[in-house]
Amino acid sequence: DLHSFPTRRSSDLNLSANLAPGSSISGVAVGGMSLSEARQAVATQTQDVLDDPVTVTVNGSSAQITPSKAGVSVDAEASVERLTRFTLNPATIFNRFTGAKVDAVVNVDPVALTGALGSHLDELATGTANASVILNGTTPVLIPASAGNGVDIAASVRRLTANWPLGKTTIELDAGQARPTITDAAAQAFINDTLNPLLSAPQIGRAHV
């Protein structure tokens, strides 16, 4: 009877020897390990996964990004807690003692992921361009952004932030209007706040005759 299966608080599990044989976290085998060993194993092995490039695709176009450089990380401690957190659910308790399999806790920085996808607009969209700035002599000139079709970065980031597919080597992105990630306003602010003060500053060390 599952309902008569003994329940133990997470503090009890912390004092017990090891996690049950067969336990795993996103494919990382942690059965028989202490909690500290399990945290280290999850941290090391998932970092290897995050350091490998993945292919992102939309409408038949593709590009590669590296998750660890795109704001994706794994919380090893929180991941192991999924095997030890206190629960009164008898089925969960039974699974834990017979080798539960859980997903790792994945965190995604939406700003970093937006930047990573935005850097591949040329490959993932048509007719889309980020705003840019060129110098005409010493005068900054704004090249306006334009929207096109292809990857909907905002929708893709919202979905992947909520549920990053850890371990998948190919990730399908959301299609729609492809908006630039560097807007005219952002480029103009760069001109006003950075370039103009820099270009108007007195030249130091100029030789005088």
Biotite code that builds the C-alpha atoms (Angstrom):
import biotite.structure as struc

atoms = struc.array([
    struc.Atom([0.000, 0.000, 0.000], chain_id="A", res_id=1, res_name="ASP", atom_name="CA", element="C"),
    struc.Atom([1.629, 3.224, -1.171], chain_id="A", res_id=2, res_name="LEU", atom_name="CA", element="C"),
    struc.Atom([-0.231, 5.237, 1.461], chain_id="A", res_id=3, res_name="HIS", atom_name="CA", element="C"),
    struc.Atom([1.536, 3.322, 4.218], chain_id="A", res_id=4, res_name="SER", atom_name="CA", element="C"),
    struc.Atom([4.954, 4.018, 2.672], chain_id="A", res_id=5, res_name="PHE", atom_name="CA", element="C"),
    struc.Atom([7.049, 5.940, 5.239], chain_id="A", res_id=6, res_name="PRO", atom_name="CA", element="C"),
    struc.Atom([7.494, 9.660, 4.601], chain_id="A", res_id=7, res_name="THR", atom_name="CA", element="C"),
    struc.Atom([10.729, 11.456, 5.387], chain_id="A", res_id=8, res_name="ARG", atom_name="CA", element="C"),
    struc.Atom([11.416, 15.145, 5.366], chain_id="A", res_id=9, res_name="ARG", atom_name="CA", element="C"),
    struc.Atom([14.181, 16.546, 3.173], chain_id="A", res_id=10, res_name="SER", atom_name="CA", element="C"),
    struc.Atom([16.235, 17.041, 6.337], chain_id="A", res_id=11, res_name="SER", atom_name="CA", element="C"),
    struc.Atom([16.023, 13.289, 6.919], chain_id="A", res_id=12, res_name="ASP", atom_name="CA", element="C"),
    struc.Atom([17.207, 12.660, 3.370], chain_id="A", res_id=13, res_name="LEU", atom_name="CA", element="C"),
    struc.Atom([20.117, 15.031, 3.920], chain_id="A", res_id=14, res_name="ASN", atom_name="CA", element="C"),
    struc.Atom([21.237, 12.782, 6.756], chain_id="A", res_id=15, res_name="LEU", atom_name="CA", element="C"),
    struc.Atom([20.724, 9.557, 4.834], chain_id="A", res_id=16, res_name="SER", atom_name="CA", element="C"),
    struc.Atom([23.667, 7.998, 3.051], chain_id="A", res_id=17, res_name="ALA", atom_name="CA", element="C"),
    struc.Atom([22.926, 8.375, -0.637], chain_id="A", res_id=18, res_name="ASN", atom_name="CA", element="C"),
    struc.Atom([20.273, 8.953, -3.265], chain_id="A", res_id=19, res_name="LEU", atom_name="CA", element="C"),
    struc.Atom([18.412, 5.850, -4.351], chain_id="A", res_id=20, res_name="ALA", atom_name="CA", element="C"),
    struc.Atom([19.928, 3.694, -7.105], chain_id="A", res_id=21, res_name="PRO", atom_name="CA", element="C"),
    struc.Atom([18.530, 4.588, -10.503], chain_id="A", res_id=22, res_name="GLY", atom_name="CA", element="C"),
    struc.Atom([17.950, 8.260, -9.639], chain_id="A", res_id=23, res_name="SER", atom_name="CA", element="C"),
    struc.Atom([18.758, 10.723, -12.425], chain_id="A", res_id=24, res_name="SER", atom_name="CA", element="C"),
    struc.Atom([18.441, 14.415, -13.230], chain_id="A", res_id=25, res_name="ILE", atom_name="CA", element="C"),
    struc.Atom([18.018, 15.294, -16.907], chain_id="A", res_id=26, res_name="SER", atom_name="CA", element="C"),
    struc.Atom([19.900, 12.146, -17.826], chain_id="A", res_id=27, res_name="GLY", atom_name="CA", element="C"),
    struc.Atom([22.682, 12.631, -15.260], chain_id="A", res_id=28, res_name="VAL", atom_name="CA", element="C"),
    struc.Atom([22.902, 9.457, -13.177], chain_id="A", res_id=29, res_name="ALA", atom_name="CA", element="C"),
    struc.Atom([23.047, 10.374, -9.485], chain_id="A", res_id=30, res_name="VAL", atom_name="CA", element="C"),
    struc.Atom([21.948, 7.100, -7.905], chain_id="A", res_id=31, res_name="GLY", atom_name="CA", element="C"),
    struc.Atom([24.088, 6.061, -4.962], chain_id="A", res_id=32, res_name="GLY", atom_name="CA", element="C"),
    struc.Atom([25.621, 9.557, -4.628], chain_id="A", res_id=33, res_name="MET", atom_name="CA", element="C"),
    struc.Atom([25.587, 11.832, -1.618], chain_id="A", res_id=34, res_name="SER", atom_name="CA", element="C"),
    struc.Atom([23.796, 15.142, -2.125], chain_id="A", res_id=35, res_name="LEU", atom_name="CA", element="C"),
    struc.Atom([27.075, 17.029, -2.567], chain_id="A", res_id=36, res_name="SER", atom_name="CA", element="C"),
    struc.Atom([28.319, 14.456, -5.079], chain_id="A", res_id=37, res_name="GLU", atom_name="CA", element="C"),
    struc.Atom([25.023, 14.697, -6.952], chain_id="A", res_id=38, res_name="ALA", atom_name="CA", element="C"),
    struc.Atom([25.203, 18.494, -7.094], chain_id="A", res_id=39, res_name="ARG", atom_name="CA", element="C"),
    struc.Atom([28.742, 18.322, -8.474], chain_id="A", res_id=40, res_name="GLN", atom_name="CA", element="C"),
    struc.Atom([27.805, 15.708, -11.063], chain_id="A", res_id=41, res_name="ALA", atom_name="CA", element="C"),
    struc.Atom([24.802, 17.711, -12.244], chain_id="A", res_id=42, res_name="VAL", atom_name="CA", element="C"),
    struc.Atom([26.804, 20.947, -12.387], chain_id="A", res_id=43, res_name="ALA", atom_name="CA", element="C"),
    struc.Atom([29.672, 19.380, -14.347], chain_id="A", res_id=44, res_name="THR", atom_name="CA", element="C"),
    struc.Atom([27.715, 17.274, -16.802], chain_id="A", res_id=45, res_name="GLN", atom_name="CA", element="C"),
    struc.Atom([25.022, 19.823, -17.597], chain_id="A", res_id=46, res_name="THR", atom_name="CA", element="C"),
    struc.Atom([27.694, 22.488, -18.080], chain_id="A", res_id=47, res_name="GLN", atom_name="CA", element="C"),
    struc.Atom([29.262, 20.266, -20.732], chain_id="A", res_id=48, res_name="ASP", atom_name="CA", element="C"),
    struc.Atom([25.869, 20.109, -22.446], chain_id="A", res_id=49, res_name="VAL", atom_name="CA", element="C"),
    struc.Atom([25.392, 23.886, -22.234], chain_id="A", res_id=50, res_name="LEU", atom_name="CA", element="C"),
    struc.Atom([28.865, 24.487, -23.668], chain_id="A", res_id=51, res_name="ASP", atom_name="CA", element="C"),
    struc.Atom([28.018, 22.530, -26.833], chain_id="A", res_id=52, res_name="ASP", atom_name="CA", element="C"),
    struc.Atom([26.478, 24.583, -29.671], chain_id="A", res_id=53, res_name="PRO", atom_name="CA", element="C"),
    struc.Atom([22.853, 23.897, -30.594], chain_id="A", res_id=54, res_name="VAL", atom_name="CA", element="C"),
    struc.Atom([21.136, 24.537, -33.900], chain_id="A", res_id=55, res_name="THR", atom_name="CA", element="C"),
    struc.Atom([18.158, 26.893, -33.846], chain_id="A", res_id=56, res_name="VAL", atom_name="CA", element="C"),
    struc.Atom([15.806, 26.694, -36.806], chain_id="A", res_id=57, res_name="THR", atom_name="CA", element="C"),
    struc.Atom([12.840, 28.585, -38.234], chain_id="A", res_id=58, res_name="VAL", atom_name="CA", element="C"),
    struc.Atom([11.132, 28.304, -41.620], chain_id="A", res_id=59, res_name="ASN", atom_name="CA", element="C"),
    struc.Atom([13.933, 26.130, -42.961], chain_id="A", res_id=60, res_name="GLY", atom_name="CA", element="C"),
    struc.Atom([16.682, 28.571, -41.932], chain_id="A", res_id=61, res_name="SER", atom_name="CA", element="C"),
    struc.Atom([19.159, 27.782, -39.175], chain_id="A", res_id=62, res_name="SER", atom_name="CA", element="C"),
    struc.Atom([21.979, 29.156, -37.064], chain_id="A", res_id=63, res_name="ALA", atom_name="CA", element="C"),
    struc.Atom([24.057, 27.970, -34.136], chain_id="A", res_id=64, res_name="GLN", atom_name="CA", element="C"),
    struc.Atom([24.222, 29.396, -30.628], chain_id="A", res_id=65, res_name="ILE", atom_name="CA", element="C"),
    struc.Atom([26.018, 28.182, -27.501], chain_id="A", res_id=66, res_name="THR", atom_name="CA", element="C"),
    struc.Atom([23.523, 27.988, -24.614], chain_id="A", res_id=67, res_name="PRO", atom_name="CA", element="C"),
    struc.Atom([26.047, 28.823, -21.892], chain_id="A", res_id=68, res_name="SER", atom_name="CA", element="C"),
    struc.Atom([26.947, 32.007, -23.786], chain_id="A", res_id=69, res_name="LYS", atom_name="CA", element="C"),
    struc.Atom([23.281, 32.806, -24.403], chain_id="A", res_id=70, res_name="ALA", atom_name="CA", element="C"),
    struc.Atom([22.238, 33.121, -20.764], chain_id="A", res_id=71, res_name="GLY", atom_name="CA", element="C"),
    struc.Atom([21.272, 29.484, -20.107], chain_id="A", res_id=72, res_name="VAL", atom_name="CA", element="C"),
    struc.Atom([22.411, 27.865, -16.852], chain_id="A", res_id=73, res_name="SER", atom_name="CA", element="C"),
    struc.Atom([21.468, 24.983, -14.558], chain_id="A", res_id=74, res_name="VAL", atom_name="CA", element="C"),
    struc.Atom([20.846, 25.385, -10.821], chain_id="A", res_id=75, res_name="ASP", atom_name="CA", element="C"),
    struc.Atom([22.436, 22.164, -9.584], chain_id="A", res_id=76, res_name="ALA", atom_name="CA", element="C"),
    struc.Atom([21.366, 22.622, -5.967], chain_id="A", res_id=77, res_name="GLU", atom_name="CA", element="C"),
    struc.Atom([17.717, 23.253, -6.847], chain_id="A", res_id=78, res_name="ALA", atom_name="CA", element="C"),
    struc.Atom([17.848, 20.330, -9.282], chain_id="A", res_id=79, res_name="SER", atom_name="CA", element="C"),
    struc.Atom([18.978, 17.888, -6.582], chain_id="A", res_id=80, res_name="VAL", atom_name="CA", element="C"),
    struc.Atom([16.320, 19.262, -4.241], chain_id="A", res_id=81, res_name="GLU", atom_name="CA", element="C"),
    struc.Atom([13.719, 17.908, -6.663], chain_id="A", res_id=82, res_name="ARG", atom_name="CA", element="C"),
    struc.Atom([14.766, 14.480, -5.387], chain_id="A", res_id=83, res_name="LEU", atom_name="CA", element="C"),
    struc.Atom([14.783, 15.450, -1.708], chain_id="A", res_id=84, res_name="THR", atom_name="CA", element="C"),
    struc.Atom([12.165, 18.187, -1.186], chain_id="A", res_id=85, res_name="ARG", atom_name="CA", element="C"),
    struc.Atom([9.557, 17.325, 1.440], chain_id="A", res_id=86, res_name="PHE", atom_name="CA", element="C"),
    struc.Atom([6.356, 15.889, 0.035], chain_id="A", res_id=87, res_name="THR", atom_name="CA", element="C"),
    struc.Atom([3.338, 13.972, 1.278], chain_id="A", res_id=88, res_name="LEU", atom_name="CA", element="C"),
    struc.Atom([2.600, 12.512, -2.150], chain_id="A", res_id=89, res_name="ASN", atom_name="CA", element="C"),
    struc.Atom([3.015, 8.749, -1.659], chain_id="A", res_id=90, res_name="PRO", atom_name="CA", element="C"),
    struc.Atom([3.700, 8.089, -5.344], chain_id="A", res_id=91, res_name="ALA", atom_name="CA", element="C"),
    struc.Atom([6.515, 10.679, -5.376], chain_id="A", res_id=92, res_name="THR", atom_name="CA", element="C"),
    struc.Atom([7.982, 9.214, -2.205], chain_id="A", res_id=93, res_name="ILE", atom_name="CA", element="C"),
    struc.Atom([7.870, 5.715, -3.653], chain_id="A", res_id=94, res_name="PHE", atom_name="CA", element="C"),
    struc.Atom([9.545, 6.868, -6.869], chain_id="A", res_id=95, res_name="ASN", atom_name="CA", element="C"),
    struc.Atom([12.315, 8.573, -4.930], chain_id="A", res_id=96, res_name="ARG", atom_name="CA", element="C"),
    struc.Atom([13.150, 5.435, -3.002], chain_id="A", res_id=97, res_name="PHE", atom_name="CA", element="C"),
    struc.Atom([13.095, 3.315, -6.148], chain_id="A", res_id=98, res_name="THR", atom_name="CA", element="C"),
    struc.Atom([15.047, 5.742, -8.354], chain_id="A", res_id=99, res_name="GLY", atom_name="CA", element="C"),
    struc.Atom([13.191, 8.852, -9.514], chain_id="A", res_id=100, res_name="ALA", atom_name="CA", element="C"),
    struc.Atom([13.991, 10.627, -12.772], chain_id="A", res_id=101, res_name="LYS", atom_name="CA", element="C"),
    struc.Atom([13.498, 14.403, -12.730], chain_id="A", res_id=102, res_name="VAL", atom_name="CA", element="C"),
    struc.Atom([14.360, 17.368, -14.927], chain_id="A", res_id=103, res_name="ASP", atom_name="CA", element="C"),
    struc.Atom([17.089, 19.809, -13.960], chain_id="A", res_id=104, res_name="ALA", atom_name="CA", element="C"),
    struc.Atom([16.170, 23.352, -12.949], chain_id="A", res_id=105, res_name="VAL", atom_name="CA", element="C"),
    struc.Atom([17.200, 25.514, -15.891], chain_id="A", res_id=106, res_name="VAL", atom_name="CA", element="C"),
    struc.Atom([17.455, 29.308, -15.708], chain_id="A", res_id=107, res_name="ASN", atom_name="CA", element="C"),
    struc.Atom([17.479, 31.507, -18.797], chain_id="A", res_id=108, res_name="VAL", atom_name="CA", element="C"),
    struc.Atom([18.484, 35.176, -18.941], chain_id="A", res_id=109, res_name="ASP", atom_name="CA", element="C"),
    struc.Atom([16.016, 36.616, -21.480], chain_id="A", res_id=110, res_name="PRO", atom_name="CA", element="C"),
    struc.Atom([18.225, 39.602, -22.249], chain_id="A", res_id=111, res_name="VAL", atom_name="CA", element="C"),
    struc.Atom([21.225, 37.423, -23.059], chain_id="A", res_id=112, res_name="ALA", atom_name="CA", element="C"),
    struc.Atom([19.142, 35.004, -25.126], chain_id="A", res_id=113, res_name="LEU", atom_name="CA", element="C"),
    struc.Atom([17.570, 37.883, -27.046], chain_id="A", res_id=114, res_name="THR", atom_name="CA", element="C"),
    struc.Atom([21.028, 39.184, -27.875], chain_id="A", res_id=115, res_name="GLY", atom_name="CA", element="C"),
    struc.Atom([22.267, 35.757, -28.961], chain_id="A", res_id=116, res_name="ALA", atom_name="CA", element="C"),
    struc.Atom([19.341, 35.212, -31.324], chain_id="A", res_id=117, res_name="LEU", atom_name="CA", element="C"),
    struc.Atom([19.450, 38.801, -32.529], chain_id="A", res_id=118, res_name="GLY", atom_name="CA", element="C"),
    struc.Atom([23.050, 38.385, -33.602], chain_id="A", res_id=119, res_name="SER", atom_name="CA", element="C"),
    struc.Atom([21.822, 35.823, -36.173], chain_id="A", res_id=120, res_name="HIS", atom_name="CA", element="C"),
    struc.Atom([19.048, 37.859, -37.765], chain_id="A", res_id=121, res_name="LEU", atom_name="CA", element="C"),
    struc.Atom([20.813, 37.660, -41.121], chain_id="A", res_id=122, res_name="ASP", atom_name="CA", element="C"),
    struc.Atom([20.451, 33.868, -41.033], chain_id="A", res_id=123, res_name="GLU", atom_name="CA", element="C"),
    struc.Atom([17.052, 33.557, -39.351], chain_id="A", res_id=124, res_name="LEU", atom_name="CA", element="C"),
    struc.Atom([15.081, 36.303, -41.092], chain_id="A", res_id=125, res_name="ALA", atom_name="CA", element="C"),
    struc.Atom([14.712, 38.102, -44.404], chain_id="A", res_id=126, res_name="THR", atom_name="CA", element="C"),
    struc.Atom([14.317, 41.848, -44.721], chain_id="A", res_id=127, res_name="GLY", atom_name="CA", element="C"),
    struc.Atom([15.319, 42.455, -41.105], chain_id="A", res_id=128, res_name="THR", atom_name="CA", element="C"),
    struc.Atom([18.233, 44.625, -40.051], chain_id="A", res_id=129, res_name="ALA", atom_name="CA", element="C"),
    struc.Atom([19.351, 46.053, -36.739], chain_id="A", res_id=130, res_name="ASN", atom_name="CA", element="C"),
    struc.Atom([19.888, 49.778, -36.480], chain_id="A", res_id=131, res_name="ALA", atom_name="CA", element="C"),
    struc.Atom([23.540, 50.717, -36.851], chain_id="A", res_id=132, res_name="SER", atom_name="CA", element="C"),
    struc.Atom([25.791, 53.743, -36.741], chain_id="A", res_id=133, res_name="VAL", atom_name="CA", element="C"),
    struc.Atom([28.526, 54.786, -39.135], chain_id="A", res_id=134, res_name="ILE", atom_name="CA", element="C"),
    struc.Atom([30.843, 57.784, -39.068], chain_id="A", res_id=135, res_name="LEU", atom_name="CA", element="C"),
    struc.Atom([30.845, 60.309, -41.871], chain_id="A", res_id=136, res_name="ASN", atom_name="CA", element="C"),
    struc.Atom([34.115, 61.965, -40.978], chain_id="A", res_id=137, res_name="GLY", atom_name="CA", element="C"),
    struc.Atom([33.449, 62.869, -37.341], chain_id="A", res_id=138, res_name="THR", atom_name="CA", element="C"),
    struc.Atom([29.664, 62.928, -37.679], chain_id="A", res_id=139, res_name="THR", atom_name="CA", element="C"),
    struc.Atom([27.690, 59.853, -36.518], chain_id="A", res_id=140, res_name="PRO", atom_name="CA", element="C"),
    struc.Atom([25.046, 58.741, -38.999], chain_id="A", res_id=141, res_name="VAL", atom_name="CA", element="C"),
    struc.Atom([22.161, 56.487, -37.975], chain_id="A", res_id=142, res_name="LEU", atom_name="CA", element="C"),
    struc.Atom([21.254, 53.636, -40.338], chain_id="A", res_id=143, res_name="ILE", atom_name="CA", element="C"),
    struc.Atom([17.608, 52.822, -39.489], chain_id="A", res_id=144, res_name="PRO", atom_name="CA", element="C"),
    struc.Atom([16.423, 49.386, -38.484], chain_id="A", res_id=145, res_name="ALA", atom_name="CA", element="C"),
    struc.Atom([13.912, 47.442, -40.544], chain_id="A", res_id=146, res_name="SER", atom_name="CA", element="C"),
    struc.Atom([11.487, 44.619, -39.721], chain_id="A", res_id=147, res_name="ALA", atom_name="CA", element="C"),
    struc.Atom([11.062, 41.539, -41.901], chain_id="A", res_id=148, res_name="GLY", atom_name="CA", element="C"),
    struc.Atom([9.877, 37.946, -41.719], chain_id="A", res_id=149, res_name="ASN", atom_name="CA", element="C"),
    struc.Atom([11.368, 34.913, -40.071], chain_id="A", res_id=150, res_name="GLY", atom_name="CA", element="C"),
    struc.Atom([12.119, 34.396, -36.398], chain_id="A", res_id=151, res_name="VAL", atom_name="CA", element="C"),
    struc.Atom([9.870, 36.034, -33.808], chain_id="A", res_id=152, res_name="ASP", atom_name="CA", element="C"),
    struc.Atom([12.587, 36.569, -31.220], chain_id="A", res_id=153, res_name="ILE", atom_name="CA", element="C"),
    struc.Atom([10.311, 37.872, -28.464], chain_id="A", res_id=154, res_name="ALA", atom_name="CA", element="C"),
    struc.Atom([7.952, 34.888, -28.711], chain_id="A", res_id=155, res_name="ALA", atom_name="CA", element="C"),
    struc.Atom([10.877, 32.450, -28.923], chain_id="A", res_id=156, res_name="SER", atom_name="CA", element="C"),
    struc.Atom([12.546, 33.934, -25.857], chain_id="A", res_id=157, res_name="VAL", atom_name="CA", element="C"),
    struc.Atom([9.326, 33.815, -23.818], chain_id="A", res_id=158, res_name="ARG", atom_name="CA", element="C"),
    struc.Atom([8.806, 30.135, -24.619], chain_id="A", res_id=159, res_name="ARG", atom_name="CA", element="C"),
    struc.Atom([12.409, 29.062, -24.134], chain_id="A", res_id=160, res_name="LEU", atom_name="CA", element="C"),
    struc.Atom([12.779, 31.038, -20.911], chain_id="A", res_id=161, res_name="THR", atom_name="CA", element="C"),
    struc.Atom([9.812, 29.139, -19.493], chain_id="A", res_id=162, res_name="ALA", atom_name="CA", element="C"),
    struc.Atom([10.982, 25.735, -20.722], chain_id="A", res_id=163, res_name="ASN", atom_name="CA", element="C"),
    struc.Atom([14.490, 25.389, -22.126], chain_id="A", res_id=164, res_name="TRP", atom_name="CA", element="C"),
    struc.Atom([14.865, 21.966, -23.865], chain_id="A", res_id=165, res_name="PRO", atom_name="CA", element="C"),
    struc.Atom([18.059, 20.906, -22.106], chain_id="A", res_id=166, res_name="LEU", atom_name="CA", element="C"),
    struc.Atom([19.960, 18.286, -24.059], chain_id="A", res_id=167, res_name="GLY", atom_name="CA", element="C"),
    struc.Atom([18.291, 18.874, -27.411], chain_id="A", res_id=168, res_name="LYS", atom_name="CA", element="C"),
    struc.Atom([20.715, 19.661, -30.211], chain_id="A", res_id=169, res_name="THR", atom_name="CA", element="C"),
    struc.Atom([18.113, 21.248, -32.506], chain_id="A", res_id=170, res_name="THR", atom_name="CA", element="C"),
    struc.Atom([15.587, 23.810, -31.255], chain_id="A", res_id=171, res_name="ILE", atom_name="CA", element="C"),
    struc.Atom([12.684, 25.118, -33.309], chain_id="A", res_id=172, res_name="GLU", atom_name="CA", element="C"),
    struc.Atom([12.044, 28.848, -32.926], chain_id="A", res_id=173, res_name="LEU", atom_name="CA", element="C"),
    struc.Atom([8.759, 30.729, -33.293], chain_id="A", res_id=174, res_name="ASP", atom_name="CA", element="C"),
    struc.Atom([8.046, 32.190, -36.727], chain_id="A", res_id=175, res_name="ALA", atom_name="CA", element="C"),
    struc.Atom([6.450, 35.569, -37.350], chain_id="A", res_id=176, res_name="GLY", atom_name="CA", element="C"),
    struc.Atom([7.460, 39.157, -37.858], chain_id="A", res_id=177, res_name="GLN", atom_name="CA", element="C"),
    struc.Atom([11.193, 39.430, -37.351], chain_id="A", res_id=178, res_name="ALA", atom_name="CA", element="C"),
    struc.Atom([11.787, 42.607, -35.396], chain_id="A", res_id=179, res_name="ARG", atom_name="CA", element="C"),
    struc.Atom([15.268, 44.094, -34.994], chain_id="A", res_id=180, res_name="PRO", atom_name="CA", element="C"),
    struc.Atom([16.836, 43.737, -31.556], chain_id="A", res_id=181, res_name="THR", atom_name="CA", element="C"),
    struc.Atom([18.741, 47.034, -31.912], chain_id="A", res_id=182, res_name="ILE", atom_name="CA", element="C"),
    struc.Atom([16.146, 49.735, -32.510], chain_id="A", res_id=183, res_name="THR", atom_name="CA", element="C"),
    struc.Atom([16.531, 53.237, -33.928], chain_id="A", res_id=184, res_name="ASP", atom_name="CA", element="C"),
    struc.Atom([15.968, 54.617, -30.438], chain_id="A", res_id=185, res_name="ALA", atom_name="CA", element="C"),
    struc.Atom([18.762, 52.482, -28.986], chain_id="A", res_id=186, res_name="ALA", atom_name="CA", element="C"),
    struc.Atom([21.165, 53.485, -31.740], chain_id="A", res_id=187, res_name="ALA", atom_name="CA", element="C"),
    struc.Atom([20.275, 57.159, -31.324], chain_id="A", res_id=188, res_name="GLN", atom_name="CA", element="C"),
    struc.Atom([20.842, 56.907, -27.589], chain_id="A", res_id=189, res_name="ALA", atom_name="CA", element="C"),
    struc.Atom([24.282, 55.438, -28.297], chain_id="A", res_id=190, res_name="PHE", atom_name="CA", element="C"),
    struc.Atom([25.039, 58.429, -30.523], chain_id="A", res_id=191, res_name="ILE", atom_name="CA", element="C"),
    struc.Atom([23.783, 60.955, -27.990], chain_id="A", res_id=192, res_name="ASN", atom_name="CA", element="C"),
    struc.Atom([25.217, 59.387, -24.848], chain_id="A", res_id=193, res_name="ASP", atom_name="CA", element="C"),
    struc.Atom([28.486, 57.906, -26.091], chain_id="A", res_id=194, res_name="THR", atom_name="CA", element="C"),
    struc.Atom([29.635, 58.979, -29.524], chain_id="A", res_id=195, res_name="LEU", atom_name="CA", element="C"),
    struc.Atom([28.835, 62.694, -29.462], chain_id="A", res_id=196, res_name="ASN", atom_name="CA", element="C"),
    struc.Atom([30.544, 63.319, -26.090], chain_id="A", res_id=197, res_name="PRO", atom_name="CA", element="C"),
    struc.Atom([33.523, 61.254, -27.228], chain_id="A", res_id=198, res_name="LEU", atom_name="CA", element="C"),
    struc.Atom([33.858, 63.032, -30.559], chain_id="A", res_id=199, res_name="LEU", atom_name="CA", element="C"),
    struc.Atom([33.415, 66.483, -29.039], chain_id="A", res_id=200, res_name="SER", atom_name="CA", element="C"),
    struc.Atom([35.957, 65.925, -26.258], chain_id="A", res_id=201, res_name="ALA", atom_name="CA", element="C"),
    struc.Atom([39.203, 67.935, -26.505], chain_id="A", res_id=202, res_name="PRO", atom_name="CA", element="C"),
    struc.Atom([42.018, 66.073, -28.158], chain_id="A", res_id=203, res_name="GLN", atom_name="CA", element="C"),
    struc.Atom([44.811, 65.361, -25.677], chain_id="A", res_id=204, res_name="ILE", atom_name="CA", element="C"),
    struc.Atom([48.400, 65.220, -26.739], chain_id="A", res_id=205, res_name="GLY", atom_name="CA", element="C"),
    struc.Atom([47.875, 67.007, -30.070], chain_id="A", res_id=206, res_name="ARG", atom_name="CA", element="C"),
    struc.Atom([51.085, 68.774, -31.186], chain_id="A", res_id=207, res_name="ALA", atom_name="CA", element="C"),
    struc.Atom([50.882, 72.562, -31.403], chain_id="A", res_id=208, res_name="HIS", atom_name="CA", element="C"),
    struc.Atom([53.145, 74.553, -33.695], chain_id="A", res_id=209, res_name="VAL", atom_name="CA", element="C"),
])
